[in-house]
Amino acid sequence: MTRKPGPGRCVHCLKHVEKRNWDHVFPVGWYPDSTPQNLEKWKIPTCKPCNDEYGRLEEDFGQILSFCVDPRRPEAQGVYKRMLRAYDPRYGKNHKDRKIREAKRRKLLEKMMHGDDIPNQGIYPGLGERWNRDRKDQVALTIPKRYVDRLGIKIVRGIAFLEDGIFVEDDYEIEPYAVEADGAKVFEDAIAQHGHSFSRGPGIVVDRAVAEEDGISSIYKITIWGQLIMYLSILPRDE
Ligand SMILES: [Zn+2]
């Protein structure tokens, strides 16, 4: 799939453009080392502005998220170590690059919350304290909600295109939900009954159930690195 996709619609913004690129549905740098080699990765045709915007978002998001997951899990193997390099001046290619990495590291440490500074609310489901550390030893980072929502929407659009060949048009809405176990039950039940599972190695698993009536309305469960779980729906937009 090295040749460019040529003119056509962008899967993200739906515009017709002359030149399109292949965009990775699951960011290429996010595949863990446990991914089988020679696995064909999910790619969709997109316009350059969308591709660039997602590229920046995913770089930042991937780094923050890799600090929030358990790096010992095989689903996340090697990711944290790789992402950490962006904050390590020793990997700088030259003086300027070393300075940039050093500054990123300083900024990250400033943003890190410790012990009692960590709020009790707004903790992303599944990403709370999992190591039974004392409160004073816990650390936390803020993940912009926009990052989680945008990535979820991207994966939903990507799977709908790859599996069904459809663009999710404006008369449908893709909605992300951040839910705890109780709220997830309705999604889990539907997926257990009608769902199909798609994956590209252990790092990314997408389960979805599609309504028979229109073949588009659906619910999605996206699991990244075996730990971050996102639920989304595609539903007809209210008039
Ligand atoms: Zn676009």
Residues whose N, C-alpha, C, O or C-beta is under 5 A from the ligand:
A	BS01	ZN	C10 H12 C13 C47 C50
